[in-house]
């Protein structure tokens, strides 16, 4: 299954630390999913609304928490 959003925080921080000039959100989210070993099947899972991928949603929540904490732009 796709990890909970809090599991995405550390890999996102690590990715951002390696890219101090910034990075596209999609690249950050994909790198975090890679670091967490999210399978292609799990990456294809959609939210019940059918509009967004679950892993992108959870990575987005993690990224938002880091922004609110002043750790990402």
Protein Blocks (a to p, Z undefined) as FASTA:
>chain_A
ZZdfklmmmmmmmmmmmmmnopafklmmmmmmmmnopafklmmpccfklmacfklmmmmm
mmmmmmmnopaZZ
